[in-house]
Amino acid sequence: MTESSTPKRLEELAAGYVVGNLDLEEAEEFRQLLQENPELVTQVNLLEDVLGTVERQSAGNSFRQTFCACRPLMMYQA
């Protein structure tokens, strides 16, 4: 297993990809991984859904309200 394909690294890359904070090399690496791993596309879609929910819920809500609203979505990832 290469360093970029360890579960922890994939999770870090996916999260960085979703929030847009990967550097150019990491972004290219992750785009390649997305092409090779359809299940990774599903994980990215889930993270994007969670992020969208957090953004919508956080407008005027406390962190606790936001977290509780997103918790069911995050449980599907496990």
DAMO-V681513 format. One record per residue. OMEGA is omega in whole degrees, 0 to 359 (none if undefined). Layout:
# DAMO-V681513
omega:OMEGA
omega:OMEGA
This chain:
# DAMO-V681513
omega:179
omega:182
omega:182
omega:182
omega:174
omega:181
omega:181
omega:181
omega:177
omega:179
omega:179
omega:180
omega:180
omega:180
omega:179
omega:179
omega:182
omega:181
omega:175
omega:180
omega:174
omega:173
omega:185
omega:180
omega:179
omega:180
omega:178
omega:177
omega:183
omega:177
omega:177
omega:179
omega:177
omega:179
omega:183
omega:188
omega:180
omega:179
omega:176
omega:176
omega:178
omega:179
omega:179
omega:179
omega:178
omega:179
omega:178
omega:177
omega:180
omega:180
omega:178
omega:178
omega:179
omega:181
omega:179
omega:183
omega:185
omega:177
omega:177
omega:180
omega:175
omega:177
omega:182
omega:178
omega:180
omega:181
omega:181
omega:179
omega:184
omega:185
omega:179
omega:178
omega:182
omega:181
omega:179
omega:183
omega:184
omega:none
